[in-house]
Amino acid sequence: MKIFKKKNNQNKKKKASTLPFRLNIVFTLVGILFAALLAQLVYLQVVNGTKYKAEVDKSDTTTMTGNVQRGMIYDSEGKVLVGNKAHQAITYTKGVNELSSKIYKTANTLSQYVKVSTSSLTKRQKADYYLADENNLKNTLAQLKGIKNYSADARYDKALEYVENSDNIKFTKKMKNAATIFAKMSGAYQLSTTYIKDTGVTQSELAQVGEHLSEMPGVNVGTSWSRDYPNGKSIQNIAGTVSNEKTGLPSGSVNQLLAQGYSRNDSVGQTFLEKQYETVLSGSKSQTDVKLNSDNQITKQIKKYGGQKGDNLQLTINSKFQKDLQADVKAAEASAGGYSTGTYAVVMNPKNGAIIGLGGVDRNPSTSKMTTNVLGTINNSIVMGSVVKGAMVSGALMDKVITPTNSVLTDMPINIGGVKKTSWFNKNGGQNMAVDAAGALEVSSNSYMMQLAMKEAKFNYSAGGALSMSTSIFNKMRGYFQQFGLGVKTGVDIPGESTGIAGPSTSSHIGNALDLSFGNYDAYTMIQVAQYMSTIANGGYRIQPHVVESIRGTNAKGELGAVKATVMPKVLNTIPMTNAEKKLVKRGLYQVVHGTNTYKTGGRLASIKPEISAKTGTAQTFYNGNETVTLSLASYAPSKDPEVVVALAMPNLGVDAESNNMNLAKKIYADYWKDVQSSSTVK
């Protein structure tokens, strides 16, 4: 018995010693698990808490956007040039992860009440609509052999190909109407509103859609806007155009615009100011927070941001003067006849670069048909003739080949290897005369300009000898011209400006360097000529032209609001001429109109009040092998303190044309003082 008891006691001791050891292991494991759990909680809540909260919010709450009005465009006096016209529209807001089968059903229902244009419906869109019907998809796949070996996407592509090329599937008008609606709905981004029909919605369509809205998830009756032109559509030549529901986003920038949050059928600036100032005019879309349930159904909507109409542009253009200027240009072109190809004019403020009016008309000499082309003033390159001689004299003064006190040369025929180039009044040398720089401008001496070019090239002229000047003379003269804006972009804030055309500058064309000196070689735009004359008028500052004066908001009454930004004059470069040199050039331009020489070229302009300074131009040109002339003119007024520059050109007139340019200038100045500023207030 003792032995047994002893053994039993030993077993008890063994068990007692084992139990705490096992408990320690359990407690240790539990402790490790709790520590791991705590670490995970810290990781989730502290380290990445914000991230996961955002993910949860994203799945539960998202944002729906809506369209707003574009900003408007006003003239310098606050008159509406480009406004908005409201239309009732049928809209669709795509749900989250919307299935094609559901969109198909909604599109079919809506198509019973709304008729849309199907002209842009593609084969692919018709096939997508057809296959959105599960039975059609099933039957189509059954027609395809070995289709089970393909992936789901590949099977659908095969089905698309089959439907697109099938002659057995006929689309009725009703099907095409529904297919177009389906395509618009399918192309929308989730929770973004797109237009199904934005213009021409009938009262019957509105009533029927409104009555059946509960049957069509996402469909609603809303408002769309299209551009309106209360002062006439001619302003579109400057303002540009916008896309609409039918045209969709511009194809060249669709991906970029979609990435910026645009819908495929949003209105967006396509050309000119509408495009240049898209970010200003477009406004910001409304935002509505929507709560979704587990089935992605909207359960609650909270307006977060009501959206903001686009800001407005106020232009430097005076709308009344713009109309009169265009009428003047059109009337001048109508009476031109012959091979005339158009008339163009720019009127601007030389002190700040503000464009007051742009006029342009193209003409087809074969049919005499005229079309408005206001932007011909910035993108048509024209050989202007003598109008550029002010820049030639200025370049020679800067190059120091003449000075204000030593600028006299003899106007005489220039004989290069037996080829004569002369001034208009001295064809045979019978009218040789000594003229200074101002006098050369007054009588528009070609001979004087050619001699300046040879002096700048350091070429010693000998009558009848060869012209062995270096071709570097081209770059030298053009360099001086460009300082005034001739042959370079002016920087005008309208897209599409041309640089002009520079003729060949090789040694075989060295004779054309003389033609370049008096404006009968390179071609310039009308806006360049206006900038050039403005640079002389304002004392030597080449200022960037602009048609936008300011960006303005909208007040509580929906009218033009406070100024948000103003376009300040931008000086592109300053002409390095002395005051004496500048005065000499200005004196020459004044003498063109008011001088005493018998051969002054602008005497017909002397009746204009206040007094103007000007340079006329005549270029010998050709149209389809026929000899023509291009008449031009660049001027400023008043001569003592210039406030306005008028520049114009009339290409390819008959060779007997003489005063068309000056007659047009008279009308333009009369309209300017009548519409824009009273001449009686000018000293």
C-alpha positions in Angstrom: 0.0 0.0 0.0 2.8 2.4 0.8 4.4 1.7 -2.4 1.2 2.4 -4.3 0.6 5.6 -2.4 4.1 6.9 -3.1 3.7 6.2 -6.8 0.3 8.0 -6.8 1.8 11.0 -5.1 4.5 11.1 -7.7 2.0 11.1 -10.5 0.1 14.0 -8.9 3.3 16.0 -8.5 4.1 15.4 -12.2 0.6 16.5 -13.3 0.8 19.6 -11.1 4.1 20.6 -12.6 2.9 20.1 -16.2 -0.3 22.1 -16.0 1.3 25.6 -15.4 3.7 25.0 -18.3 0.8 24.3 -20.7 -1.1 27.3 -19.4 1.9 29.5 -20.0 2.1 28.3 -23.6 -1.6 29.1 -24.1 -1.3 32.5 -22.5 1.7 33.2 -24.6 -0.1 32.3 -27.8 -3.1 34.3 -26.8 -0.8 37.2 -26.0 0.9 36.9 -29.4 -2.5 36.8 -31.2 -3.8 39.9 -29.3 -0.5 41.7 -30.1 -1.0 40.8 -33.8 -4.6 41.9 -33.7 -3.6 45.2 -32.0 -0.9 45.8 -34.6 -3.4 45.2 -37.4 -5.8 47.6 -35.9 -3.1 50.2 -35.6 -2.2 49.6 -39.2 -5.7 49.9 -40.4 -6.9 52.8 -38.3 -3.9 54.9 -37.7 -1.5 54.3 -40.6 -4.0 53.8 -43.4 -7.2 54.9 -41.8 -7.7 57.9 -44.1 -7.1 55.8 -47.2 -9.6 53.1 -46.3 -12.2 55.7 -45.1 -11.9 57.3 -48.5 -12.5 53.9 -50.2 -15.6 53.3 -48.2 -16.9 56.8 -48.9 -16.2 56.3 -52.6 -18.2 53.1 -52.7 -21.1 54.7 -50.7 -21.0 58.3 -52.0 -20.1 59.7 -55.4 -20.6 62.9 -57.3 -23.0 63.7 -60.1 -22.3 66.7 -62.4 -24.6 68.9 -64.4 -24.1 71.5 -67.2 -24.1 75.3 -66.9 -24.4 78.3 -69.3 -21.3 79.5 -71.2 -20.1 83.0 -70.6 -21.2 85.7 -73.0 -19.3 88.0 -75.2 -19.9 91.8 -75.1 -18.6 94.7 -77.2 -16.6 97.7 -75.8 -19.9 99.5 -74.9 -21.4 96.5 -73.1 -23.7 95.3 -75.9 -24.2 91.6 -76.2 -22.5 90.2 -79.3 -22.7 86.5 -78.3 -25.3 85.4 -75.9 -27.2 82.2 -74.9 -30.6 81.0 -76.0 -32.3 78.5 -73.6 -34.0 75.4 -74.9 -35.9 72.7 -73.1 -34.1 69.4 -73.5 -34.3 65.7 -72.8 -31.3 64.6 -70.6 -29.9 61.4 -69.3 -27.8 60.7 -66.3 -26.1 57.4 -66.4 -26.1 55.3 -63.3 -23.2 53.4 -61.7 -22.2 50.3 -63.5 -25.3 50.5 -65.6 -25.8 47.3 -67.6 -26.3 47.5 -71.4 -29.5 45.5 -71.0 -31.0 48.2 -68.7 -29.9 51.0 -71.0 -31.4 49.1 -73.9 -34.7 48.9 -72.1 -34.7 52.6 -71.2 -33.7 53.7 -74.7 -36.5 51.7 -76.2 -39.0 53.2 -73.8 -37.8 56.8 -74.5 -37.7 56.3 -78.2 -41.5 55.9 -78.1 -41.9 59.5 -77.0 -38.8 61.3 -78.6 -37.6 61.5 -82.1 -33.9 62.3 -82.7 -31.7 62.7 -85.8 -30.2 59.4 -86.9 -28.0 60.9 -89.6 -24.8 60.2 -87.6 -25.7 56.6 -86.6 -22.9 54.2 -87.4 -22.9 50.5 -88.3 -21.1 49.8 -85.0 -23.7 51.7 -83.0 -26.5 49.9 -84.7 -24.8 46.5 -84.0 -24.3 47.4 -80.3 -27.9 48.3 -80.0 -29.1 45.1 -81.7 -26.8 42.9 -79.5 -27.9 44.6 -76.3 -31.0 42.4 -76.6 -30.0 39.1 -74.9 -32.1 37.1 -77.4 -30.5 38.8 -80.4 -27.0 38.1 -78.9 -27.8 34.5 -78.2 -29.3 33.9 -81.7 -26.3 35.7 -83.4 -23.8 33.6 -81.5 -25.7 30.5 -82.5 -25.0 31.4 -86.2 -21.2 31.4 -85.6 -19.2 28.2 -85.9 -16.6 27.3 -83.3 -17.6 30.4 -81.2 -17.3 28.4 -77.9 -13.5 28.4 -78.4 -13.3 32.2 -78.0 -13.2 34.3 -74.9 -16.3 36.3 -74.0 -14.9 39.6 -75.5 -13.8 37.8 -78.6 -17.3 36.2 -79.0 -18.9 39.6 -78.8 -16.5 41.1 -81.4 -17.4 38.2 -83.7 -21.0 38.9 -83.1 -20.5 42.6 -83.9 -18.8 41.7 -87.1 -21.6 39.4 -88.1 -24.3 42.0 -87.5 -22.4 44.8 -89.2 -22.0 42.8 -92.4 -25.4 41.0 -92.3 -27.9 41.7 -95.1 -30.6 39.8 -93.2 -30.9 42.3 -90.3 -33.1 45.2 -91.3 -33.2 48.3 -89.2 -36.5 50.2 -89.3 -36.9 53.9 -88.6 -38.0 53.1 -85.1 -35.0 50.9 -84.5 -32.6 53.5 -85.8 -34.2 56.1 -83.5 -33.9 53.8 -80.5 -30.3 52.9 -81.5 -29.3 56.5 -81.7 -30.7 57.1 -78.2 -29.0 54.0 -76.9 -25.7 55.1 -78.4 -25.9 58.5 -76.6 -26.8 56.8 -73.3 -24.1 54.2 -73.6 -21.5 56.8 -74.4 -22.2 58.8 -71.3 -19.9 58.6 -68.2 -21.6 57.3 -65.1 -23.3 60.0 -63.0 -22.7 62.6 -65.7 -25.6 64.3 -67.5 -25.7 64.2 -71.2 -28.2 65.5 -73.8 -30.4 63.1 -75.7 -32.1 65.9 -77.5 -31.1 69.5 -76.8 -33.0 71.5 -79.5 -36.3 71.3 -81.2 -38.0 69.4 -78.4 -41.8 69.6 -79.0 -44.4 70.2 -76.3 -45.8 66.8 -77.0 -42.4 65.2 -76.4 -42.0 67.1 -73.2 -45.4 66.1 -71.9 -45.0 62.4 -72.8 -41.5 62.1 -71.3 -42.6 63.9 -68.2 -45.6 61.5 -67.8 -43.4 58.4 -68.1 -40.2 59.5 -66.2 -40.7 56.8 -63.6 -40.4 54.2 -66.3 -37.0 55.5 -67.5 -34.3 55.7 -64.9 -31.9 58.6 -65.4 -34.1 60.3 -68.0 -35.2 63.9 -67.2 -36.4 67.1 -68.6 -33.7 69.8 -68.4 -32.4 72.9 -70.1 -29.7 73.4 -72.8 -28.2 76.5 -74.3 -27.1 77.4 -77.8 -25.2 80.5 -78.9 -27.3 83.5 -79.9 -26.1 86.6 -81.9 -28.4 89.6 -81.3 -26.3 91.9 -83.3 -25.8 89.5 -86.3 -23.8 86.4 -87.0 -21.0 88.3 -88.7 -19.3 88.5 -85.3 -18.7 84.7 -85.6 -15.8 85.5 -87.8 -14.1 86.8 -84.7 -15.9 85.0 -81.8 -15.8 81.6 -83.4 -18.1 78.7 -82.9 -18.9 76.1 -80.3 -19.7 72.4 -80.6 -23.2 71.1 -79.9 -25.0 67.9 -79.0 -25.1 66.9 -82.7 -21.4 67.5 -83.6 -20.0 66.3 -80.3 -16.5 67.3 -79.0 -13.9 68.3 -81.6 -12.3 65.0 -82.9 -8.8 66.4 -82.6 -9.0 67.1 -78.9 -11.7 64.7 -77.7 -9.5 62.6 -75.4 -8.0 65.7 -73.7 -11.4 67.2 -73.2 -12.9 64.0 -71.8 -10.0 63.8 -69.3 -10.9 67.4 -68.2 -14.4 66.3 -67.3 -16.4 67.2 -70.5 -19.1 64.9 -71.8 -19.1 63.9 -75.4 -21.9 66.2 -76.4 -20.9 69.2 -74.3 -20.6 72.6 -75.8 -16.9 73.5 -76.3 -15.2 76.3 -78.2 -14.1 75.1 -81.6 -12.5 78.2 -83.2 -11.2 81.6 -82.6 -12.1 83.4 -79.3 -14.5 80.6 -78.2 -11.6 78.2 -78.4 -8.9 80.6 -77.2 -10.9 81.5 -74.0 -12.6 78.1 -73.4 -11.4 77.9 -69.8 -13.0 81.3 -69.1 -16.2 80.8 -71.0 -17.0 77.2 -70.1 -17.9 77.8 -66.4 -17.9 75.0 -63.8 -20.4 72.2 -63.7 -22.8 71.7 -60.8 -22.0 68.9 -58.4 -24.4 66.7 -56.5 -23.4 64.1 -53.9 -25.4 60.9 -54.3 -25.7 58.0 -51.9 -25.8 54.5 -53.4 -27.0 51.3 -51.9 -25.4 47.9 -52.4 -27.2 47.6 -55.8 -25.7 50.9 -56.9 -29.1 52.5 -56.8 -29.3 56.2 -55.8 -30.9 56.5 -52.4 -30.2 60.2 -51.6 -29.0 63.3 -53.4 -27.5 66.4 -51.8 -26.6 69.5 -53.9 -23.0 70.2 -53.1 -22.3 73.0 -55.7 -24.8 74.7 -57.9 -22.3 75.2 -60.7 -21.3 78.6 -62.1 -22.0 80.2 -65.4 -18.9 80.9 -67.4 -17.3 84.3 -67.1 -17.8 86.9 -69.8 -15.5 88.5 -72.4 -15.7 92.2 -73.1 -14.1 93.1 -76.4 -12.3 96.2 -77.5 -14.5 96.1 -80.7 -17.2 98.7 -81.0 -20.2 96.8 -82.5 -21.7 99.8 -84.3 -18.4 100.7 -85.8 -17.7 97.1 -86.7 -21.0 97.0 -88.7 -20.2 100.2 -90.5 -16.6 99.2 -91.1 -17.7 95.9 -92.7 -20.3 97.8 -94.8 -17.6 100.2 -96.0 -15.3 97.4 -96.9 -18.0 95.5 -98.7 -19.1 98.6 -100.7 -15.5 99.3 -101.7 -15.0 95.8 -102.9 -18.4 95.8 -104.8 -17.2 98.8 -106.8 -13.7 97.4 -107.4 -14.5 95.0 -110.2 -11.9 93.5 -112.5 -9.7 90.9 -110.9 -10.1 92.2 -107.4 -9.9 89.4 -104.9 -11.0 91.2 -101.7 -10.7 94.2 -99.4 -9.5 94.2 -95.8 -9.1 96.8 -93.1 -7.9 97.0 -89.5 -8.7 99.9 -87.1 -6.8 99.9 -83.7 -5.7 102.1 -80.9 -1.9 102.7 -81.3 -1.4 103.5 -77.6 -2.6 100.1 -76.2 -3.1 97.7 -79.1 -6.9 97.5 -78.7 -8.6 96.5 -82.0 -11.6 98.7 -82.6 -12.8 97.0 -85.8 -11.8 94.4 -88.3 -13.3 94.4 -91.8 -12.8 91.8 -94.5 -14.4 90.6 -97.8 -13.2 87.9 -100.2 -14.3 88.1 -103.8 -14.2 85.4 -106.6 -13.2 87.3 -109.8 -14.7 84.6 -111.9 -18.2 84.9 -110.4 -17.9 88.3 -108.6 -19.4 86.5 -105.5 -18.3 88.1 -102.3 -18.1 86.4 -98.9 -17.3 87.9 -95.5 -13.8 87.1 -94.3 -13.0 89.3 -91.3 -10.1 87.1 -90.4 -8.5 87.7 -93.8 -7.0 90.6 -91.9 -4.8 88.3 -89.8 -4.2 85.3 -92.2 -4.1 86.7 -95.8 -0.6 87.6 -96.9 -0.5 90.5 -99.4 2.3 92.3 -101.2 1.5 95.8 -99.9 3.8 98.1 -101.9 5.1 101.4 -100.8 3.1 101.5 -97.5 6.1 99.9 -95.8 8.6 102.6 -96.7 8.4 104.2 -93.3 10.0 101.0 -91.9 12.7 101.1 -94.7 13.6 104.7 -93.8 13.6 103.9 -90.1 16.0 100.9 -90.7 18.4 103.1 -92.7 18.4 105.6 -89.8 19.1 102.9 -87.3 21.8 101.6 -89.6 23.3 105.1 -89.7 23.6 105.2 -93.6 21.5 108.4 -93.3 21.0 110.8 -90.4 18.3 113.4 -89.6 20.7 116.1 -90.8 22.2 114.2 -93.7 19.6 112.2 -95.7 19.4 113.9 -99.1 19.7 111.6 -102.1 18.8 112.1 -105.8 15.7 110.3 -107.1 16.8 108.8 -110.4 16.3 105.6 -112.4 18.4 102.8 -111.0 20.0 100.9 -113.9 21.2 97.4 -113.0 22.8 95.6 -116.0 20.5 97.4 -118.4 17.4 96.7 -116.3 15.8 99.9 -115.0 13.9 100.3 -111.7 12.3 103.7 -111.2 9.9 105.8 -109.1 6.4 106.1 -110.4 6.9 109.8 -111.3 10.4 109.5 -112.9 10.2 106.7 -115.4 12.8 108.1 -117.8 14.9 110.4 -115.5 13.2 113.6 -116.6 12.1 114.3 -113.1 15.3 113.7 -111.2 15.2 115.5 -107.9 17.0 115.8 -104.6 14.9 114.6 -101.7 15.6 114.0 -98.0 14.1 111.1 -96.1 10.8 112.9 -95.3 10.5 114.1 -98.9 11.1 110.5 -100.2 8.2 109.3 -98.1 6.1 112.3 -99.3 6.5 111.4 -103.0 6.9 107.6 -102.4 10.3 107.4 -104.1 11.3 103.9 -105.0 14.7 105.1 -106.1 15.5 106.5 -102.7 14.6 103.2 -101.0 16.7 101.2 -103.4 19.7 103.5 -102.7 19.2 103.0 -99.0 19.3 99.2 -99.5 22.5 99.5 -101.5 24.1 101.7 -98.8 23.0 99.2 -96.1 24.7 96.5 -98.1 27.8 98.6 -98.5 27.5 98.4 -102.3 28.8 101.2 -104.5 26.2 101.7 -107.2 27.4 102.2 -110.8 24.7 102.9 -113.4 24.5 99.8 -115.8 26.8 97.7 -113.6 26.0 94.4 -112.0 24.3 94.2 -108.6 26.9 92.2 -106.6 25.4 92.8 -103.1 25.7 90.1 -100.5 22.5 88.2 -99.8 22.8 89.2 -96.2 21.0 92.4 -97.1 17.7 90.4 -97.1 18.1 89.6 -93.4 19.3 93.1 -92.6 16.3 94.8 -94.1 13.8 92.2 -92.8 15.3 92.5 -89.4 14.5 96.2 -89.3 11.0 95.6 -90.8 10.3 92.9 -88.1 11.0 95.4 -85.3 7.9 97.2 -86.5 5.9 94.0 -86.9 6.2 93.3 -90.6 7.0 89.7 -91.4 6.5 88.4 -87.8 3.4 87.4 -85.9 1.9 90.3 -84.0 0.6 88.1 -81.1 -3.0 89.1 -81.7 -5.3 87.0 -79.4 -7.2 85.3 -82.2 -5.9 81.9 -83.3 -4.8 81.4 -86.9 -2.5 84.4 -87.4 -0.2 84.1 -90.4 3.5 85.1 -90.4 3.4 86.5 -93.9 5.5 85.3 -96.9 9.1 86.0 -97.4 10.5 85.7 -100.9 13.6 83.6 -101.8 16.9 85.2 -100.6 19.4 83.5 -102.8 22.1 85.2 -104.9 20.0 84.5 -108.0 17.3 86.7 -106.4 19.5 89.5 -105.3 17.7 91.9 -107.6 14.6 91.4 -105.5 16.4 92.9 -102.5 15.7 96.3 -104.3 12.1 95.3 -104.7 11.9 94.5 -101.0 13.1 97.9 -100.1 10.0 99.6 -101.6 7.5 96.9 -100.6 7.1 94.9 -103.8 8.5 91.5 -102.8 7.5 90.1 -99.4 3.9 89.7 -98.4 2.4 90.9 -95.0 -0.9 90.6 -93.2 -3.2 93.5 -92.6 -2.8 93.2 -88.8 1.0 93.5 -89.3 0.6 96.7 -91.3 -1.6 98.1 -88.5 0.9 97.1 -85.8 3.8 98.7 -87.9 2.0 102.0 -88.3 0.9 101.9 -84.6 4.6 101.5 -83.6 5.5 104.7 -85.5 2.4 106.5 -84.2 3.0 105.8 -80.5 6.7 106.7 -80.6 8.4 103.4 -81.1 6.6 100.8 -79.0 5.5 97.6 -80.8 2.4 96.6 -78.8 0.6 93.3 -79.1 -2.8 93.8 -80.7 -5.8 92.4 -78.8 -9.6 92.1 -79.2 -10.3 91.1 -75.6 -10.4 94.0 -73.2 -11.4 92.3 -70.0 -12.8 89.2 -68.3 -15.9 90.0 -66.3 -18.4 88.1 -64.1 -22.2 88.2 -64.1 -24.2 90.3 -61.7 -27.4 89.3 -59.8 -29.6 90.4 -62.7 -27.7 88.2 -65.2 -26.0 91.2 -66.7 -22.3 92.1 -67.3 -20.7 92.0 -63.9 -17.5 93.1 -62.1 -14.1 93.1 -63.9 -12.1 90.0 -62.9 -9.1 90.6 -65.2 -8.0 93.3 -67.6 -5.8 92.8 -70.7 -2.9 95.2 -70.1 -0.9 96.6 -73.1 2.1 94.4 -73.8 5.1 96.0 -75.4 6.9 93.4 -77.5 9.9 95.5 -78.3 11.0 99.1 -78.5 12.5 100.7 -81.6 16.1 102.0 -80.9 15.7 105.3 -82.6 16.5 108.8 -81.4 13.8 111.4 -81.1 15.2 113.2 -84.0 15.0 110.1 -86.2 11.5 109.4 -85.1 10.4 112.9 -85.9 11.9 112.7 -89.4 9.8 109.7 -90.2 6.7 111.2 -88.8 7.3 114.4 -90.7 7.5 112.4 -93.9 4.2 110.6 -93.2 2.6 114.0 -92.5 3.9 115.4 -95.8 2.4 112.5 -97.7 -1.0 114.1 -97.0 -0.1 117.8 -96.2 3.1 118.3 -98.1 3.8 120.8 -100.9 5.5 118.6 -103.4 3.6 118.2 -106.7 4.1 114.4 -106.5 2.8 113.9 -102.9 0.7 110.7 -102.9 -1.9 111.3 -100.2 -3.3 114.7 -101.0 -6.8 113.3 -101.3 -6.8 112.6 -97.6 -6.1 116.2 -96.6 -9.9 116.9 -96.1 -10.1 114.4 -93.3 -10.4 116.1 -89.9 -8.7 115.8 -87.5 -5.5 115.8 -89.6 -4.0 112.4 -90.5 -0.6 111.2 -91.4 -0.3 108.3 -93.8 1.6 106.2 -96.3 -0.1 105.0 -99.4 1.0 102.0 -101.3 0.8 100.6 -104.8 2.2 97.2 -105.7 2.5 95.8 -109.2 0.9 92.4 -108.9 -0.6 89.6 -111.1 -3.7 87.5 -111.0 -3.8 84.4 -113.2 -1.3 86.0 -115.5 -3.1 89.3 -115.7 -1.4 92.4 -114.6 -3.0 94.1 -111.6 -2.2 96.5 -108.8 -2.7 96.2 -105.1 -3.6 99.4 -103.3 -2.9 99.8 -99.6 -2.8 102.5 -97.0 -1.6 102.8 -93.4 -2.4 106.0 -91.4 -3.0 107.5 -88.0 -5.0 110.4 -86.5 -4.7 113.0 -85.2 -1.2 113.6 -86.5 -0.1 115.4 -83.3 -1.4 112.9 -80.8 -2.4 109.7 -82.5 -5.4 107.9 -81.1 -6.4 105.6 -84.0 -4.7 103.8 -86.8 -6.4 102.8 -90.0 -4.8 100.2 -92.3 -6.3 98.7 -95.4 -5.5 96.8 -98.6 -7.3 96.1 -101.9 -5.4 93.3 -103.8 -5.5 92.8 -107.6 -7.4 95.9 -108.8 -7.3 97.0 -112.4 -4.1 98.8 -113.4 -6.0 102.1 -113.8 -7.1 102.1 -110.2 -5.8 105.2 -108.4 -7.7 106.3 -105.3 -9.8 103.4 -104.2 -7.7 103.1 -101.0 -8.0 106.7 -100.1 -11.8 106.8 -100.8 -12.2 103.9 -98.4 -10.0 105.5 -95.8 -12.2 108.6 -95.8 -15.3 106.5 -95.1 -13.7 104.6 -92.3 -12.4 107.7 -90.6 -15.9 109.3 -90.9 -17.5 106.3 -89.3 -14.9 106.1 -86.5 -15.4 109.7 -85.4 -19.2 109.2 -85.7 -19.4 105.8 -83.9 -16.5 105.6 -81.5 -15.3 109.0 -80.6 -16.5 112.5 -81.4 -13.8 114.4 -83.4 -14.8 117.5 -81.6 -13.3 116.2 -78.4 -9.9 115.7 -80.0 -7.4 118.5 -79.7 
